[in-house]
Amino acid sequence: MNTARISVLMLAAAFAAGTVAQADDQKPIRHLVFNMGVTIATTQTQKTSGIGGDGPASGSVDSKGSVSDTGTIVADVIAVQPDSGLVVRVSEQGRGDRNNEPTMCVTYGTGTVVCDQSKGGPNEEEFSLLRILGRDFVNPVLMDSKKHWRTSSQGAGGQETNDYTVNAQNGDIYDISFQRVLEVSGAQSYNASTQGKIVYNQKLSVPTSMTEDTITRRNGIGGDYTTIDQKMTFSLATDSLASAKP
């Protein structure tokens, strides 16, 4: 679907092939494993003009389908770049078809993610997780008086805005809600709206769980459109940094 990859489209050229080659076989400095679940429900709505007889009346006809999978996502932190970006090798192993071989990416605290696209890039759920793995993702300096902060990006034909709010804090643990709006114009225009929640360990700079629900509407020809409801869940299963601490 690639509904969340506006940052990749904008910045892919900045991801040097040399970085990928050098980091691909390196031993990670941090090993993270997340349990994940994905459900994608698709509704295709086709306009009808009224055929008469036994044909459909004027209005619309919906065709529905859904797929789901569970599994794990492995995120190996390889290095920290001078610009604060984390070089991460990400891979996915689902019980069904949601599998993906290791892909090199760089993620930033602003939510910007740039990945090697030579083998297709990460799956949507991998990309969503990478968004919040960057350094200083939760930065109190950037928050307003209501513990809210915003990130945004735009490029040719697209604009994305993310709003995050800390709803509760217990020591180093933050409960965060977020909303994301992505609008893409052009011949294959679509818009996507996301609601989500994150439990984030500020001391270890890692999410311990996240839920995300994205509704995407893709416009077709003659008033036809497709609606995609994608739900994701993540929970941290393994963190080599946490287990290494006394």
C-alpha positions as CSV (number, residue, x, y, z in Angstrom):
1,M,0.0,0.0,0.0
2,N,2.8,2.4,0.9
3,T,0.4,4.9,2.4
4,A,3.0,6.0,4.9
5,R,6.1,6.3,2.8
6,I,6.1,9.9,1.7
7,S,9.4,10.4,3.5
8,V,11.0,7.6,1.5
9,L,9.8,9.1,-1.7
10,M,11.2,12.5,-0.8
11,L,14.6,11.3,0.6
12,A,15.4,8.0,-1.1
13,A,18.1,9.7,-3.1
14,A,19.9,10.6,0.1
15,F,20.3,7.0,1.2
16,A,23.8,6.2,-0.2
17,A,24.4,2.7,-1.6
18,G,27.8,2.7,0.1
19,T,26.2,3.0,3.5
20,V,24.1,-0.1,2.8
21,A,27.0,-2.2,1.6
22,Q,29.2,-1.3,4.6
23,A,26.5,-1.9,7.2
24,D,24.7,-5.0,5.8
25,D,27.1,-7.5,7.3
26,Q,28.0,-5.7,10.5
27,K,27.2,-7.0,13.9
28,P,24.4,-5.0,15.6
29,I,25.0,-2.8,18.6
30,R,21.4,-3.4,19.6
31,H,19.0,-6.2,18.8
32,L,15.3,-5.6,19.0
33,V,12.5,-8.1,18.4
34,F,8.8,-7.1,18.2
35,N,5.7,-9.3,18.0
36,M,3.4,-7.9,15.4
37,G,-0.1,-8.4,14.1
38,V,-1.6,-7.0,10.9
39,T,-5.2,-7.0,9.6
40,I,-6.0,-5.3,6.2
41,A,-9.7,-5.0,5.2
42,T,-10.4,-3.7,1.7
43,T,-13.7,-2.4,0.3
44,Q,-13.9,-1.5,-3.4
45,T,-16.9,0.8,-4.1
46,Q,-18.1,0.9,-7.7
47,K,-20.7,3.4,-8.9
48,T,-23.7,2.1,-10.8
49,S,-25.9,4.1,-13.1
50,G,-28.9,1.8,-13.2
51,I,-29.2,-1.0,-15.8
52,G,-32.8,-2.0,-15.4
53,G,-34.3,-5.4,-15.2
54,D,-32.4,-7.7,-12.9
55,G,-29.3,-5.4,-13.1
56,P,-28.1,-3.2,-10.2
57,A,-30.0,0.0,-9.5
58,S,-28.4,3.4,-9.6
59,G,-26.1,3.8,-6.6
60,S,-23.0,1.8,-5.7
61,V,-21.8,-1.8,-5.2
62,D,-19.2,-2.8,-2.6
63,S,-16.7,-5.7,-2.9
64,K,-15.0,-6.6,0.3
65,G,-12.0,-8.7,1.3
66,S,-9.5,-9.0,4.1
67,V,-6.1,-10.6,5.1
68,S,-4.3,-10.9,8.4
69,D,-1.1,-12.2,9.7
70,T,1.0,-12.4,12.9
71,G,4.7,-12.8,13.4
72,T,7.9,-10.9,14.4
73,I,9.9,-7.9,13.2
74,V,13.6,-7.8,13.9
75,A,15.3,-4.4,14.1
76,D,19.1,-4.5,14.4
77,V,20.7,-1.2,15.2
78,I,24.0,-1.1,13.2
79,A,25.3,2.4,13.8
80,V,24.6,6.0,14.7
81,Q,25.3,8.5,11.9
82,P,26.9,11.9,12.6
83,D,23.5,13.5,11.8
84,S,21.9,11.4,14.6
85,G,20.2,9.0,12.2
86,L,20.2,5.3,13.3
87,V,21.2,2.8,10.7
88,V,18.8,-0.1,11.2
89,R,18.6,-3.5,9.5
90,V,15.0,-4.6,9.6
91,S,13.3,-7.9,8.6
92,E,10.0,-9.5,9.1
93,Q,8.9,-13.1,9.6
94,G,5.1,-13.7,9.4
95,R,3.2,-16.9,9.8
96,G,1.5,-16.2,6.5
97,D,2.6,-14.0,3.6
98,R,3.9,-11.0,5.6
99,N,7.6,-11.9,5.2
100,N,10.5,-9.6,4.1
101,E,14.3,-10.2,3.9
102,P,16.6,-7.8,5.8
103,T,16.5,-4.2,4.5
104,M,18.9,-1.4,5.5
105,C,17.2,1.9,6.6
106,V,18.1,5.1,8.4
107,T,15.6,6.4,10.9
108,Y,15.4,9.8,12.6
109,G,13.7,11.1,15.7
110,T,11.4,13.3,13.5
111,G,9.8,10.2,12.1
112,T,11.7,10.4,8.8
113,V,12.8,7.0,7.4
114,V,15.0,6.4,4.4
115,C,15.4,2.8,3.2
116,D,17.2,0.9,0.5
117,Q,14.6,0.3,-2.2
118,S,16.7,-2.0,-4.4
119,K,14.8,-5.1,-3.1
120,G,11.4,-3.5,-2.7
121,G,12.0,-1.8,0.7
122,P,10.3,-2.7,4.0
123,N,6.7,-3.8,4.4
124,E,4.2,-1.2,5.7
125,E,4.3,-2.5,9.3
126,E,8.1,-2.5,9.3
127,F,8.0,1.1,8.1
128,S,5.5,2.1,10.8
129,L,7.7,0.7,13.5
130,L,10.9,2.3,12.1
131,R,9.2,5.7,12.4
132,I,9.4,5.7,16.2
133,L,12.8,4.0,16.6
134,G,14.8,7.1,15.8
135,R,16.9,8.9,18.5
136,D,15.0,11.6,20.5
137,F,11.7,10.5,19.1
138,V,10.3,11.7,22.5
139,N,12.0,15.0,23.1
140,P,10.5,17.1,25.9
141,V,12.3,20.2,24.6
142,L,10.0,20.1,21.5
143,M,6.7,19.7,23.5
144,D,4.3,22.6,24.2
145,S,2.6,23.2,27.5
146,K,0.1,20.4,26.7
147,K,2.9,17.9,26.1
148,H,2.1,17.9,22.4
149,W,4.5,18.1,19.4
150,R,4.1,18.0,15.7
151,T,6.2,16.8,12.8
152,S,5.4,17.4,9.1
153,S,6.9,16.8,5.7
154,Q,5.9,17.5,2.1
155,G,7.1,16.8,-1.4
156,A,5.9,16.7,-5.0
157,G,2.2,15.8,-4.8
158,G,2.1,14.9,-1.1
159,Q,2.0,16.2,2.4
160,E,2.0,14.5,5.8
161,T,1.4,15.8,9.3
162,N,1.9,13.9,12.6
163,D,0.5,15.1,16.0
164,Y,1.7,13.4,19.2
165,T,0.5,14.0,22.7
166,V,1.8,12.5,26.0
167,N,-1.4,11.6,27.9
168,A,0.3,10.1,31.0
169,Q,3.7,9.5,32.4
170,N,4.9,7.1,35.0
171,G,8.6,7.6,35.6
172,D,10.3,6.8,32.3
173,I,7.2,5.3,30.7
174,Y,5.1,7.6,28.5
175,D,1.6,6.9,27.2
176,I,1.3,8.7,23.9
177,S,-1.6,9.1,21.4
178,F,-1.0,10.2,17.9
179,Q,-2.8,11.2,14.7
180,R,-1.4,11.2,11.2
181,V,-2.9,12.7,8.1
182,L,-1.4,12.0,4.6
183,E,-2.7,13.6,1.5
184,V,-1.4,12.7,-2.0
185,S,-2.6,14.4,-5.1
186,G,-2.3,13.6,-8.8
187,A,-3.7,10.9,-11.1
188,Q,-3.5,8.2,-8.3
189,S,-4.5,10.5,-5.4
190,Y,-5.4,9.2,-2.0
191,N,-5.7,10.3,1.6
192,A,-4.9,8.3,4.8
193,S,-5.9,9.1,8.3
194,T,-4.2,7.3,11.2
195,Q,-5.1,7.0,14.9
196,G,-2.6,5.3,17.3
197,K,-1.3,4.8,20.8
198,I,2.3,4.2,21.9
199,V,3.8,3.1,25.2
200,Y,7.3,4.4,25.2
201,N,10.3,3.7,27.5
202,Q,12.1,7.1,27.5
203,K,15.1,5.8,29.4
204,L,15.8,3.0,26.8
205,S,14.5,5.1,23.9
206,V,12.2,2.3,22.6
207,P,8.5,1.6,22.3
208,T,7.3,-1.3,24.4
209,S,3.9,-1.4,22.5
210,M,2.0,0.3,19.8
211,T,-1.4,0.1,18.1
212,E,-2.1,1.9,14.8
213,D,-5.3,2.0,12.7
214,T,-5.1,3.7,9.3
215,I,-8.1,4.4,7.0
216,T,-7.0,5.0,3.4
217,R,-9.2,6.1,0.5
218,R,-7.9,5.7,-3.0
219,N,-9.8,7.5,-5.8
220,G,-10.6,5.6,-9.0
221,I,-12.3,6.4,-12.3
222,G,-15.8,7.7,-12.6
223,G,-16.4,8.1,-8.9
224,D,-15.2,4.6,-8.0
225,Y,-12.9,4.4,-4.9
226,T,-11.2,1.9,-2.6
227,T,-11.2,2.1,1.2
228,I,-8.5,0.3,3.1
229,D,-8.6,-0.3,6.9
230,Q,-5.2,-1.4,8.1
231,K,-4.8,-2.3,11.8
232,M,-1.4,-3.0,13.3
233,T,-0.2,-4.1,16.8
234,F,3.4,-4.2,18.1
235,S,4.8,-5.4,21.4
236,L,8.5,-5.5,22.4
237,A,9.7,-9.1,23.0
238,T,13.5,-8.7,23.1
239,D,15.8,-5.9,23.7
240,S,19.5,-6.7,24.0
241,L,20.3,-3.3,25.6
242,A,17.7,-3.9,28.4
243,S,18.9,-7.4,29.1
244,A,22.6,-6.2,29.2
245,K,21.8,-3.7,32.0
246,P,22.4,-4.9,35.6
